[in-house]
Amino acid sequence: MNKRHFLLALAAAIALPSLPALAADVRPFPATAKRGKIKFGYAPDIAIDGKLRQLSPAARIFSEENLTVVPNMLADATFIVNYTEDMNGYIDRIWILTQDEMRLPAANTR
């Protein structure tokens, strides 16, 4: 390995760990995502904008850091979220929004 290859490998090793942090600033939400204020009850019960709803059996909840969260960890908590519904009307995906994401228009209002 010559000096040039070594320097390229070193630069890549230094730069690559910071790339996921840069990409994490923007989460792509589906075009069908809706926005609402959610209050978690005891799974599968939730309320979105005051209307009682239920989580689907395979619901996925993503935190502000885009990590999955177990619904029972959020009992009695309230958040502004983007969410999608399955074909039966159950809520199947929820993204708890960051302050920056709350300022952006919801996907279904663009």
DSSP file with accessible surface (Angstrom, degrees, kcal/mol):
  #  RESIDUE AA STRUCTURE BP1 BP2  ACC     N-H-->O    O-->H-N    N-H-->O    O-->H-N    TCO  KAPPA ALPHA  PHI   PSI    X-CA   Y-CA   Z-CA
    1    1 A M              0   0  178      0, 0.0     2,-0.1     0, 0.0     0, 0.0   0.000 360.0 360.0 360.0 129.0    0.0    0.0    0.0
    2    2 A N     >  -     0   0   85      1,-0.1     4,-2.0     4,-0.0     5,-0.2  -0.324 360.0 -98.1 -88.7 175.8    1.4    3.3   -1.0
    3    3 A K  H  > S+     0   0  165      1,-0.2     4,-2.4     2,-0.2     5,-0.2   0.874 120.5  55.9 -61.8 -37.2    1.2    6.6    1.0
    4    4 A R  H  > S+     0   0  189      1,-0.2     4,-2.2     2,-0.2    -1,-0.2   0.924 108.6  46.5 -64.4 -45.2   -1.7    7.9   -1.1
    5    5 A H  H  > S+     0   0  102      1,-0.2     4,-2.5     2,-0.2    -1,-0.2   0.893 111.2  53.0 -63.9 -39.2   -3.9    4.8   -0.4
    6    6 A F  H  X S+     0   0  117     -4,-2.0     4,-2.5     2,-0.2    -2,-0.2   0.931 109.6  47.7 -62.1 -44.7   -3.1    5.0    3.2
    7    7 A L  H  X S+     0   0   90     -4,-2.4     4,-2.5     2,-0.2    -2,-0.2   0.891 111.7  50.4 -65.9 -37.8   -4.1    8.6    3.4
    8    8 A L  H  X S+     0   0  110     -4,-2.2     4,-2.3     2,-0.2    -1,-0.2   0.920 111.9  47.5 -65.0 -42.7   -7.4    7.9    1.6
    9    9 A A  H  X S+     0   0   52     -4,-2.5     4,-2.3     2,-0.2    -2,-0.2   0.903 112.4  49.7 -64.8 -39.7   -8.2    5.0    3.9
   10   10 A L  H  X S+     0   0   80     -4,-2.5     4,-1.8     2,-0.2    -2,-0.2   0.930 110.8  49.2 -65.0 -43.1   -7.4    7.2    6.9
   11   11 A A  H  X S+     0   0   56     -4,-2.5     4,-2.6     1,-0.2     5,-0.2   0.910 112.0  49.0 -64.1 -40.5   -9.6   10.1    5.7
   12   12 A A  H  X S+     0   0   44     -4,-2.3     4,-2.7     1,-0.2    -1,-0.2   0.909 109.2  52.3 -65.8 -40.2  -12.5    7.6    5.1
   13   13 A A  H  < S+     0   0   64     -4,-2.3    -1,-0.2     1,-0.2    -2,-0.2   0.861 113.9  43.6 -65.1 -32.4  -12.1    6.1    8.5
   14   14 A I  H  < S+     0   0  120     -4,-1.8     4,-0.4    -5,-0.2    -2,-0.2   0.907 119.6  41.0 -78.3 -39.9  -12.3    9.6   10.1
   15   15 A A  H >X S+     0   0   48     -4,-2.6     3,-1.0    -5,-0.2     4,-0.8   0.853 101.4  67.9 -80.9 -35.1  -15.2   10.8    7.9
   16   16 A L  G >< S+     0   0  101     -4,-2.7     3,-1.0     1,-0.2    -1,-0.2   0.871  92.4  57.4 -61.5 -40.1  -17.5    7.8    7.8
   17   17 A P  G 34 S+     0   0   97      0, 0.0     4,-0.5     0, 0.0    -1,-0.2   0.827 106.9  51.4 -61.7 -24.6  -18.5    7.7   11.5
   18   18 A S  G <> S+     0   0   59     -3,-1.0     4,-1.6    -4,-0.4    -2,-0.2   0.694  92.1  77.0 -84.9 -15.8  -19.9   11.3   11.1
   19   19 A L  H <X S+     0   0   90     -3,-1.0     4,-2.4    -4,-0.8     5,-0.2   0.923  91.0  51.1 -63.8 -44.9  -22.0   10.5    8.1
   20   20 A P  H  > S+     0   0   85      0, 0.0     4,-1.7     0, 0.0    -1,-0.2   0.894 107.9  54.6 -61.0 -33.2  -24.8    8.7    9.9
   21   21 A A  H  4 S+     0   0   63     -4,-0.5     4,-0.4     1,-0.2    -2,-0.2   0.895 109.4  47.1 -65.9 -37.4  -25.1   11.7   12.3
   22   22 A L  H >< S+     0   0  113     -4,-1.6     3,-1.0     1,-0.2     4,-0.3   0.908 113.1  48.2 -69.5 -39.6  -25.5   14.0    9.3
   23   23 A A  H >< S+     0   0   69     -4,-2.4     3,-1.1     1,-0.2    -2,-0.2   0.773  99.0  68.8 -72.0 -24.2  -28.1   11.8    7.7
   24   24 A A  T 3< S+     0   0   68     -4,-1.7    -1,-0.2     1,-0.2    -2,-0.2   0.664  81.9  76.0 -71.7 -13.3  -30.1   11.4   10.9
   25   25 A D  T <  S+     0   0  124     -3,-1.0     2,-0.5    -4,-0.4    -1,-0.2   0.785  97.0  47.8 -67.8 -27.2  -31.1   15.1   10.8
   26   26 A V    <   -     0   0  115     -3,-1.1    -1,-0.2    -4,-0.3    -4,-0.0  -0.957  69.3-169.1-121.3 116.1  -33.7   14.4    8.1
   27   27 A R        -     0   0   17     -2,-0.5     2,-0.6    -3,-0.1    -3,-0.1  -0.899  22.5-130.6-102.3 129.2  -36.1   11.5    8.4
   28   28 A P        -     0   0  120      0, 0.0    -2,-0.0     0, 0.0     0, 0.0  -0.673  24.2-164.5 -80.5 119.2  -38.1   10.5    5.3
   29   29 A F        -     0   0   40     -2,-0.6    54,-0.0     1,-0.1    -2,-0.0  -0.816  27.6-102.1 -99.1 145.4  -41.7   10.2    6.2
   30   30 A P    >   -     0   0   32      0, 0.0     3,-1.8     0, 0.0    77,-0.1  -0.259  27.0-117.9 -62.7 153.2  -44.2    8.5    3.8
   31   31 A A  T 3  S+     0   0   86      1,-0.3    -2,-0.0    76,-0.1     0, 0.0   0.762 115.3  57.4 -63.5 -22.4  -46.4   10.7    1.7
   32   32 A T  T 3  S+     0   0  102      2,-0.0    -1,-0.3    75,-0.0    53,-0.2   0.460  79.5 123.3 -87.9   0.0  -49.4    9.1    3.4
   33   33 A A    <   -     0   0    1     -3,-1.8    75,-0.9    51,-0.1     2,-0.3  -0.347  46.2-157.5 -66.8 139.1  -48.2   10.1    6.9
   34   34 A K  E     -A   83   0A  73     49,-3.0    49,-2.5    73,-0.1     2,-0.4  -0.772   9.0-131.2-110.4 160.8  -50.6   12.3    9.0
   35   35 A R  E     +A   82   0A  62     -2,-0.3     2,-0.3    47,-0.2    47,-0.2  -0.894  37.5 139.1-115.2 144.5  -49.7   14.5   11.8
   36   36 A G  E     -A   81   0A   6     45,-2.3    45,-2.9    -2,-0.4     2,-0.6  -0.988  53.0 -94.4-167.8 172.2  -51.4   14.7   15.2
   37   37 A K  E     -A   80   0A 121     -2,-0.3    12,-3.1    43,-0.2    13,-0.4  -0.906  45.4-161.6 -99.7 119.9  -51.1   15.0   19.0
   38   38 A I  E     -AB  79  48A   0     41,-3.1    41,-2.2    -2,-0.6     2,-0.5  -0.835  15.6-166.7-110.8 139.0  -51.0   11.5   20.5
   39   39 A K  E     -AB  78  47A  93      8,-2.6     8,-2.1    -2,-0.4     2,-0.4  -0.995  20.3-141.0-120.8 120.6  -51.7   10.4   24.0
   40   40 A F  E     + B   0  46A   3     37,-2.5    36,-2.3    -2,-0.5     6,-0.2  -0.660  23.1 174.9 -83.1 134.0  -50.5    6.9   24.8
   41   41 A G        -     0   0   23      4,-2.0     2,-0.6    -2,-0.4    36,-0.2  -0.099  57.3 -47.8-104.5-146.3  -52.7    4.7   27.1
   42   42 A Y  S >  S-     0   0  151     33,-0.1     3,-2.1    -2,-0.1    30,-0.1  -0.835  94.6 -59.4 -93.5 125.2  -52.0    1.1   27.8
   43   43 A A  T 3  S+     0   0   42     -2,-0.6    -1,-0.1     1,-0.3     3,-0.1  -0.075 124.3  19.8 -49.4 136.4  -51.3   -0.7   24.6
   44   44 A P  T 3  S+     0   0   56      0, 0.0    11,-2.3     0, 0.0    -1,-0.3  -0.944 108.0  88.6 -95.7  14.3  -53.0   -1.0   22.2
   45   45 A D  E <   + C   0  54A  83     -3,-2.1    -4,-2.0     9,-0.2     2,-0.3  -0.577  47.1 151.5 -82.1 131.4  -55.1    2.0   23.3
   46   46 A I  E     -BC  40  53A   6      7,-2.2     7,-2.9    -2,-0.3     2,-0.4  -0.917  33.8-136.8-143.0 168.2  -54.1    5.5   22.2
   47   47 A A  E     -BC  39  52A  20     -8,-2.1    -8,-2.6    -2,-0.3     2,-0.5  -0.999  12.0-166.0-130.9 128.5  -55.8    8.8   21.5
   48   48 A I  E >  S-BC  38  51A   6      3,-2.5     3,-2.1    -2,-0.4   -10,-0.2  -0.976  80.3 -17.6-115.5 120.7  -55.0   11.0   18.5
   49   49 A D  T 3  S-     0   0  106    -12,-3.1    -1,-0.2    -2,-0.5   -11,-0.1   0.875 129.6 -54.0  51.0  39.0  -56.3   14.5   18.6
   50   50 A G  T 3  S+     0   0   74    -13,-0.4     2,-0.5     1,-0.2    -1,-0.3   0.382 113.2 119.3  83.0  -5.7  -58.8   13.4   21.3
   51   51 A K  E <   -C   48   0A 137     -3,-2.1    -3,-2.5     1,-0.0    -1,-0.2  -0.821  68.0-119.7 -96.9 128.5  -60.1   10.5   19.2
   52   52 A L  E     +C   47   0A 148     -2,-0.5     2,-0.3    -5,-0.2    -5,-0.2  -0.474  44.8 161.5 -69.2 131.3  -59.7    7.0   20.6
   53   53 A R  E     -C   46   0A  41     -7,-2.9    -7,-2.2    -2,-0.2     2,-0.3  -0.831  28.2-128.3-137.3 176.4  -57.7    4.7   18.3
   54   54 A Q  E     -C   45   0A  80     35,-0.3    37,-2.4    -2,-0.3    -9,-0.2  -0.980  17.3-120.6-134.3 147.4  -55.7    1.5   18.5
   55   55 A L  E     -d   91   0A  10    -11,-2.3    37,-0.2    -2,-0.3    35,-0.1  -0.539  34.7-113.0 -76.5 147.0  -52.2    0.4   17.5
   56   56 A S  E >   -     0   0A  11     35,-2.8     3,-1.9    -2,-0.2    -1,-0.1  -0.408  31.2-107.3 -71.9 158.9  -51.9   -2.5   15.1
   57   57 A P  E 3  S+     0   0A 137      0, 0.0    -1,-0.1     0, 0.0    -2,-0.0   0.811 122.3  42.4 -59.2 -26.4  -50.4   -5.7   16.5
   58   58 A A  E 3  S+     0   0A  78      2,-0.1    34,-0.1    35,-0.0    -2,-0.0   0.042  85.1 152.9-107.6  26.6  -47.2   -5.0   14.5
   59   59 A A  E <   -     0   0A  25     -3,-1.9     2,-0.4    32,-0.1    34,-0.2  -0.235  29.6-154.9 -60.4 142.5  -47.1   -1.2   15.3
   60   60 A R  E     -d   93   0A 126     32,-2.3    34,-2.3    10,-0.1     2,-0.5  -0.986   5.0-164.3-121.3 131.5  -43.6    0.4   15.3
   61   61 A I  E     -dE  94  69A   2      8,-0.5     8,-2.3    -2,-0.4     2,-0.5  -0.968   4.7-159.9-117.6 127.9  -42.9    3.5   17.3
   62   62 A F  E     -dE  95  68A  30     32,-3.1    34,-3.0    -2,-0.5     6,-0.2  -0.920  10.1-141.5-111.7 129.9  -39.8    5.6   16.5
   63   63 A S    >   -     0   0   11      4,-3.1     3,-2.2    -2,-0.5    35,-0.1  -0.111  39.7 -88.3 -75.4 179.9  -38.4    8.1   19.1
   64   64 A E  T 3  S+     0   0   75      1,-0.3    34,-0.1    33,-0.2    -1,-0.1   0.797 133.3  52.9 -59.9 -27.9  -36.9   11.5   18.3
   65   65 A E  T 3  S-     0   0  135      2,-0.1    -1,-0.3    33,-0.0     3,-0.1   0.327 121.3-111.5 -89.2   6.2  -33.6    9.6   17.8
   66   66 A N  S <  S+     0   0   78     -3,-2.2     2,-0.3     1,-0.3    -2,-0.1   0.763  73.6 137.1  67.1  28.4  -35.3    7.2   15.4
   67   67 A L        -     0   0  112      1,-0.0    -4,-3.1     0, 0.0    -1,-0.3  -0.792  60.7-105.1 -99.4 146.9  -34.9    4.3   17.8
   68   68 A T  E     -E   62   0A 104     -2,-0.3     2,-0.4    -6,-0.2    -6,-0.2  -0.466  36.0-159.1 -74.1 145.5  -37.8    1.9   18.2
   69   69 A V  E     -E   61   0A  28     -8,-2.3    -8,-0.5    -2,-0.1     5,-0.0  -0.962  19.1-119.8-126.9 142.2  -39.8    2.2   21.5
   70   70 A V    >   -     0   0   86     -2,-0.4     3,-1.7     1,-0.1     4,-0.4  -0.649  25.6-130.0 -79.6 132.6  -42.0   -0.2   23.2
   71   71 A P  G >  S+     0   0   34      0, 0.0     3,-1.8     0, 0.0    -1,-0.1   0.856 104.1  59.5 -55.2 -38.3  -45.6    1.2   23.6
   72   72 A N  G >  S+     0   0   98      1,-0.3     3,-0.9     2,-0.2    -2,-0.0   0.729  94.0  65.8 -67.7 -17.0  -45.9    0.5   27.3
   73   73 A M  G <  S+     0   0  141     -3,-1.7    -1,-0.3     1,-0.2    -3,-0.0   0.698 102.2  50.1 -71.2 -17.5  -42.8    2.7   28.0
   74   74 A L  G X  S+     0   0   21     -3,-1.8     3,-2.4    -4,-0.4   -34,-0.4   0.252  75.3 147.7-106.6  11.4  -44.9    5.6   26.8
   75   75 A A  T <  S+     0   0   27     -3,-0.9   -34,-0.2     1,-0.3   -33,-0.1  -0.209  76.9   5.3 -54.6 131.8  -48.1    5.1   28.9
   76   76 A D  T 3  S+     0   0  100    -36,-2.3    -1,-0.3     1,-0.2     2,-0.3   0.546 101.5 128.3  69.4  11.9  -49.7    8.4   29.8
   77   77 A A    <   -     0   0   28     -3,-2.4   -37,-2.5   -36,-0.2     2,-0.4  -0.679  45.7-151.2 -95.6 152.5  -47.2   10.4   27.6
   78   78 A T  E     +A   39   0A  67     -2,-0.3     2,-0.3   -39,-0.2   -39,-0.2  -0.983  21.6 163.0-125.7 135.8  -48.3   13.0   25.0
   79   79 A F  E     -A   38   0A  53    -41,-2.2   -41,-3.1    -2,-0.4     2,-0.5  -0.967  41.6-114.1-144.3 159.7  -46.3   13.9   21.8
   80   80 A I  E     +A   37   0A  57     -2,-0.3    17,-2.2   -43,-0.2     2,-0.3  -0.865  53.7 170.0 -91.6 129.1  -46.7   15.5   18.4
   81   81 A V  E     -AF  36  96A   0    -45,-2.9   -45,-2.3    -2,-0.5     2,-0.4  -0.893  41.3-130.2-138.1 162.1  -46.2   12.7   15.9
   82   82 A N  E     +AF  35  95A   2     13,-2.0    13,-3.0    -2,-0.3     2,-0.3  -0.913  40.5 175.2-103.3 144.4  -46.4   11.7   12.3
   83   83 A Y  E     -AF  34  94A  17    -49,-2.5   -49,-3.0    -2,-0.4     2,-0.3  -0.978  22.8-148.6-148.7 158.9  -48.3    8.4   11.9
   84   84 A T  E     - F   0  93A   3      9,-2.1     8,-2.0    -2,-0.3     9,-1.1  -0.920  13.9-139.4-126.1 157.3  -49.6    6.0    9.3
   85   85 A E  E     - F   0  91A  69     -2,-0.3     6,-0.2     6,-0.2     2,-0.1  -0.867  12.7-132.0-113.8 148.2  -52.7    3.7    9.3
   86   86 A D    >   -     0   0   42      4,-2.8     3,-1.9    -2,-0.3    -1,-0.0  -0.276  43.9 -86.9 -85.8-177.9  -53.0    0.2    7.9
   87   87 A M  T 3  S+     0   0  181      1,-0.3    -1,-0.1     2,-0.1    -2,-0.0   0.689 128.3  54.9 -68.2 -14.7  -55.8   -0.9    5.7
   88   88 A N  T 3  S-     0   0  115      2,-0.1    -1,-0.3     0, 0.0     3,-0.1   0.398 120.2-105.3 -95.4   0.2  -58.0   -1.7    8.7
   89   89 A G  S <  S+     0   0   32     -3,-1.9   -35,-0.3     1,-0.3     2,-0.2   0.462  76.6 134.5  90.8   0.8  -57.6    1.8   10.2
   90   90 A Y        -     0   0   90    -37,-0.1    -4,-2.8     1,-0.1     2,-0.6  -0.538  64.6-108.1 -79.9 152.6  -55.2    0.7   13.0
   91   91 A I  E     +dF  55  85A   0    -37,-2.4   -35,-2.8    -6,-0.2    -6,-0.2  -0.695  42.9 169.7 -82.1 120.6  -52.1    2.9   13.6
   92   92 A D  E     +     0   0A  36     -8,-2.0   -32,-2.3    -2,-0.6     2,-0.4   0.725  59.6  30.0-109.2 -24.6  -49.1    1.0   12.3
   93   93 A R  E     -dF  60  84A  66     -9,-1.1    -9,-2.1   -34,-0.2     2,-0.4  -0.998  59.4-178.4-138.6 136.8  -46.2    3.4   12.4
   94   94 A I  E     -dF  61  83A   1    -34,-2.3   -32,-3.1    -2,-0.4     2,-0.5  -0.999   8.2-166.4-134.2 132.6  -45.6    6.4   14.6
   95   95 A W  E     -dF  62  82A  18    -13,-3.0   -13,-2.0    -2,-0.4     2,-0.5  -0.975  17.7-142.3-117.9 115.9  -42.7    8.9   14.5
   96   96 A I  E     - F   0  81A   4    -34,-3.0   -15,-0.2    -2,-0.5   -30,-0.2  -0.667  32.0-128.7 -74.2 124.3  -42.3   11.1   17.6
   97   97 A L        -     0   0    2    -17,-2.2   -17,-0.2    -2,-0.5   -33,-0.2  -0.493   8.5-135.0 -85.3 146.8  -41.2   14.4   16.1
   98   98 A T     >  -     0   0   40     -2,-0.2     4,-2.0   -34,-0.1     5,-0.2  -0.385  37.6 -99.6 -81.4 170.4  -38.3   16.6   17.1
   99   99 A Q  H  > S+     0   0  125      1,-0.2     4,-1.0     2,-0.2    -1,-0.1   0.901 125.4  50.6 -60.1 -40.2  -38.7   20.4   17.5
  100  100 A D  H  > S+     0   0  111      1,-0.2     4,-0.6     2,-0.2     3,-0.4   0.895 109.4  50.0 -65.9 -40.3  -37.3   20.9   14.0
  101  101 A E  H >4 S+     0   0   11      1,-0.2     3,-0.7     2,-0.2    -1,-0.2   0.843 104.0  59.6 -68.3 -31.0  -39.6   18.3   12.4
  102  102 A M  H 3< S+     0   0   59     -4,-2.0    -1,-0.2     1,-0.2    -2,-0.2   0.821 100.1  57.0 -65.1 -29.9  -42.7   19.9   14.1
  103  103 A R  H 3< S+     0   0  172     -4,-1.0    -1,-0.2    -3,-0.4    -2,-0.2   0.728  93.1  83.9 -74.0 -22.7  -41.9   23.2   12.3
  104  104 A L  S << S-     0   0   94     -3,-0.7     3,-0.1    -4,-0.6     2,-0.0  -0.502  92.5-100.8 -79.2 151.4  -42.1   21.5    8.9
  105  105 A P        -     0   0   75      0, 0.0    -1,-0.1     0, 0.0     5,-0.1  -0.381  44.1 -98.9 -68.1 149.6  -45.5   21.0    7.2
  106  106 A A    >   -     0   0    8      1,-0.1     3,-1.7    -4,-0.1     4,-0.4  -0.338  30.7-116.2 -65.3 150.7  -47.0   17.5    7.4
  107  107 A A  G >  S+     0   0   16      1,-0.3     3,-1.1     2,-0.2   -73,-0.1   0.871 113.7  54.2 -58.6 -38.3  -46.5   15.3    4.4
  108  108 A N  G 3  S+     0   0   83    -75,-0.9    -1,-0.3     1,-0.2   -74,-0.1   0.493 105.5  54.0 -80.5  -0.1  -50.2   15.2    3.7
  109  109 A T  G <         0   0   95     -3,-1.7    -1,-0.2     0, 0.0    -2,-0.2   0.396 360.0 360.0-109.8   2.5  -50.6   19.0    3.6
  110  110 A R    <         0   0  195     -3,-1.1    -3,-0.0    -4,-0.4    -4,-0.0  -0.417 360.0 360.0 -78.6 360.0  -47.9   19.7    1.0
